[in-house]
Amino acid sequence: MSTSAGSAHFGDNLSDRARKRQRMDENKEADPAMIIVRSEELWVKDGNIVVRTTSSSTSPPTQTLYKVHRHTLALHCSVFASLFDGPLDALDAGSEREGDVPIMDFPDAADDVRDFLKALYLPSEMHRHRTLLSPFREGDGHCALFPDSYCGILRLATKYEATLIRGIVVDALEKEWPTQMEHWGLLQDRMHEKMGELMFSGLDATPFWPNPVRAIRLASEYNVPNVLPIAYYDLMRVLNIEEDSDLSDITATRSRDTSDLTAEELRRVIRGRSRIHTAFRSKTTAESLVPTCRSRREGNVCGAGISQWRKSRIVELYHLEYDPFLWLELTLKKRGTGTANANIEACDGCVTSMRTHLRNVKDELWTSLPTFFGVEDVVPKNWGERE
């Protein structure tokens, strides 16, 4: 390594960057209080810019060097495209050098820069997380969690305007917390099935649940509003579970840590929980479920039969009150499959009318999620409507 005038610190004026710094040669440290290392994964031989990060979390502090290409940074990031557009004499003259390559300091967290650069150069980095839908193997506990594994990438992709990289992270978030009720239902079915397999095999899948708290934080900080309504709902159902609930129910195994939420975000969860449960209960009363029987059976037999079925269904699924959509999904199973609509003392017409009402309730609750959780002003007006 060689010695030169100074390094380009991203965000400084290029013409003012010349400053004296001691450097180390290939085998010596310039500052005994600083560890300097080269990235093993991102040290490209023909690179023409060295990115440097500093981490103070180690003792002594550590500087990490990444030798990459200006063109790659510019290709993906509008900010760097503007920086490198035109003569680079000021950058070259005012920068400390690594050999004959100028150094540019990044002021961002060292781990964030590492993850961001790996996302630019190593496509597999954008698919490294595991959720309940991923194949599980013994020893998978080291795998990155979701969405924590992409926090730094999303942060810097937003800051440096890396549109394509940001889009990949946003797409991953929106697949885990979708806007379409059908997609959410399919996702939950697959997760329940996978969790059952894992519990049967004795594997602990708890760390692999997608974390709605982190999703809410990322969505709020980096403008990914579409995930907010269902992420709040996802968190709400986790917090609603009683401590002594049956752990055979998979959601009971999830973390309830809300320490990363702001006070307002926590208030949204609490208000939303009250609003959705009030709406759910008001729309599934015995009176709302009992239609006018077109067959005009004497003694309101259909009404009495549906009311009795409703009571038994509430007892049977009382533990699912924390998740109204799951309650409705199980209740709307086709007649004759399981116990959902079996043995209802009502005519086919009244059962069909009741089922239609419950489907409408499900649709109304889904499209009202933004209002329930107070985010209707930041999501599209047609959030959750059928495509």
N, C-alpha and C positions, 0 to 999 in steps of 0.2 A: 504494500500500500504506500501511497506517496503523500507528500505534503503540498498543500496549496493555500490559496488566500482565504477561502471560506466556503460555505455550502449555501445552496439556494434553499431558503426556507419558504415553503409554499405559502403564498399570501403576502410575502414581503415584496417590496419594489426591487426588481432585478438589478437596477443600477446601484442600489444601496447595500448589496449583499456581501461585498468584500469585507471579510473580517478574519483576523488571524486566529488560527486554531492549530494546535499540535496534532499531528496524525501519527499513526503507527505504521511501521513497515509490515511486511508479510508475516513476521513472527513476533512483533513487539507491540506492546500497548503504549499509546501516547499518554493516556491518563490512567494511572494505576487504580483509580476509583471508578473506572468504567470498563465493562466487559463489551468487546466488539466482536460480533459473529456474523458470518455470511449465511444466508439462507441456503440450506441444502437443496430445497425443491425449486427455488426461484433464483437461480444464478445462471442466467442465460449467457453463453459465451459471446454472442454477437450483440448483446444488449448495449444500448447507448445512453442509458440514464440509470443511476443508482438511487433507489428510494431508501431513505434511512428513517427508522423509527427509534424512539427511546422509551424504554419501560422503566419506571421508577419503582415498580412493585417488587423488583429483585434487589438483593443487596450483595455486591454493589449494583448500581443501575446497569441495564443492558441496552446496547444499541445493536439493532439488526439491520443488515444491508441486503437489499434485493436488487439484482441487476436485471433490468427489464428493457422494454423497447418504448421509446417515445410514441412510435406509431401505434402500438397496441393501446396505450393509455388514451391517445387522441381518438382512436377509432371507436372506443367504447364510451368515452366521457367527453361531453361537450365542453366542460370546463378546461380540460387539458388540450382539447383541439384548439381552443382560443389561445391558450397559453403558448402552445408550440407553433402557432401560425405566424409565420414571418421570421425575420432574422433572430437568431438565438445567441448573438454575440454577447449580450449582457448576461444571459444565463451561463454561458461557457466561461466568460471572464470572471464573473462574480462568484463562482461556485468552487467549493472545495472539491477535490477530485479523488476518485478511486482509480489509480492507474491513469489512463487518459480519459476517463469517463466522469462527467460532472455528477455531483451528488445533490439530491433534492430532499430536504427534510419534510416529513409529513407531521403535522402537529396532532394528528388523531391518535387514539388509543392504539398501541402496538398490535394487539390481537385483532382489532378491526381492520387495520391495514393488511395484516397477513391474510385474513380471510378474504378480503376484497381482491387482493392481487391473485390469490389462488383461484377465485371465481373467474377472473379474466383469462387465466392460463390453463386451468385444469377443469374441464366441463363436469367431471364427476363430483366436484365440490358442491354443485347446485342440486345434487340428488343424494346427499350423504345422510340425511336424517332418516330415522326409522320411527314409524308410528305403529299402531296396532294392525295396520293393514300391510305392513312389510313382512317379508319372510323372517321368522325368528330362528335363531340358532343359539346353542349354549354359548355363554361368554359374550353375548351381545350387549352387555351392560355398559360397555365403553362407547357405544354409538351416540352420536350427537342427538340432542333432544330438539323437539320442534315446538315453537318456532325459534327457540333460543339460539340454535345453531346458525341462524341467518340474521341475527340482530345487527352485527357489525356490517355485513354485506349490504343490508337494506339502508343502514345509516349512511354509509359512504356512497352507495349508488344514488341516493337522493341528493346528498351534498354535492357530488361531482357530476351529477346529471348523466349517469350511466343508465340510459333509458331501458335498454334490453335486459341488463342484469336486474334492474329494479322490477321489470315486468315479470321475470321468472319467479322472484320471491313473492310478489303480489299474487301471482297465479297460484302458487303453492298455498298461500294463506286462504285464498278464496275457495280452493278445493276442500280444505278442512272445515271452513265455516262458510258454506255456500249461501247464495241468495234464493235458491229454488228449494221449495219444501221437498220435492221428489228426490233431489240429490241428497238432502240431509237425511231423509228416511233410508235411502239405500246405504249411505255411509254408516248410519247407526246399526243397520241390520248386519253389515259386514263386520263392524267392530264387535258387536255382541257375539257373533259367531266365532271370531278370532279369539276373543277373550275367554270364551268357554273352552276352546281348545287348549289355550295356555294354562288355564287353571287346572284342567284335567291332567296336563302333563307336568304340573308342579312348577312351572316357570312363573316368575313374578313379572307381570307386564306393567305394573304401576308406573315406572319411570318413563314409559313410552307413550303415555296418553298425551295428545296435543294439549298444550297449556293455554287455556282461554285468557288467563290473566296477562300473560306475555303478549298474546295476540291483541288484546285491547290496548295495551301500552304501545305496541308497535303501530297499530292502526291509527291511534290518536296522534302519535308523535310524527308519523311519516305519511300521513294522508292516504290511508287505505280504508275509507269509511264503510265500504260494502260489507266488511266482515263484522262490524260492530254489533248489529242487532242480534245475530245468532251467537256470537262470542259471549255477549252478555247473558243470553239465555242459557248457553252451555254452562257458564259459571254459576248462574242462579240455581240450576238443578243440582250442581255439586254442593253448594252451600246449604241447600234445603234438606239434605239427608240427615237423619238423626244419627247420633254417634253410635247407637246400638243397632243400626239397621242391618239387615241380613247381608253379609258380605258376598253372598252368592249373586247379589245384584252388582253388576260390574262397575256401575258408576260410583258405588260406595268406596272403591279403592283409590279414588283420585285425591290429589292434594287440594287442601282448602286454604293454602297460604295466599292471602290477598295483600301482603305487605307492599307489593310493587304498585298497587293502585293508588291513585290520588283520592282525596276525600270525596271529590265530586263523582268520580267513577264508582266508588263504593256506594254513594248515595243512589246512583242510577240503578245499581244492582238491587238495592233494598226496595226502592220505589217500584221498579219494574216487576219484582217478584209479587208485590202486593197487587199491582194493577192486573197482571196476567192471571193470577189466581182468582181475583174478583170476577174478571170477565169469563173465565173458564167455568166457574161455579154458576154464574148467572145464566149462562147459555146451555147448561146441562142439567137444569132442574127437571123434576118430574113433569111439571107443567109444559116446559118447552119441548120435551121429547115426545109427549103424547099428541098424536095428530087426531084430526076428526076422521073417524072410521067411515070409509065410504061404503063398507058392507053393512053398516048400521046394526052391528050385533048388539043384542039386548044386554043391558046392565053394564055397558061400557067395558066389556070384557077385554078389549084390546088395550084400553088405557090402564086397567088394573094389571094386566099382564106385563106391559112395558115398565110400569112403575115398580113392580116386584123384581123384574129383571135388573132394573137400574140399581136397586138397593143391593142385590146380590153382587152386582158387578163392582160397585163401590167397595164393598167388603173385600171382594176377591183381589182388587187392584189398589187397595188403600195405600200401599207402599209406593205407588207410582204417582201420587198426587204431586210430587216434586217435579214431574215431567209430563205436563198435560199432553204434549204431542205423542209421547209413547203410549199414554193411557188411551188416547183416541185411536192410535194406530192399532193397538191390540183389540180395542172394542169394535173396530170396523172390519175385523176379519170376516170373511164370507161365512154366511150361515152354513152350519154343518161342518166347519173346520174348528176343532178345538171346542172351547166352551163359550166363545165370544158371543154368538147370537143363537146358540142352541137352546132349546127348551123355553122359548119365549111364547107365552100364551097370548098370541096375537096373530092376526091374519097377515098374509104376505104383503098386502098393500100397506098396512101400518108399519111393519118392520122396514119395508123399503123407504117409507117416508121418514122414519126415525134415522135410518142410515144416511139419507140425503141431508138431513138436518145436521148430523154430526160431521159430515164431510164439509159442509158450509162453515160450521164452527171452526174446524181445523184451518180452513183457508183464511177466515177472518182473523183468527189469532195470529197466523203467520204474517200476514201483511200488516198487522198492527204492531209487530215487534219494535219497529223504530220508534213509534209513539210510546209504547210501554216503557222503553228504556231511555226516552228523552233524546234520541239522536235523529229525529225526523228531519231536522234542518241540515244535516250533513250528508244524508244519503239521497239517492234519486227518488223522486216522488213515486215512481212505479216499482220501488224495491219490493221484491218477493212476489210480484205478479207473475202468473204463468206466462212462459215464453211462447 
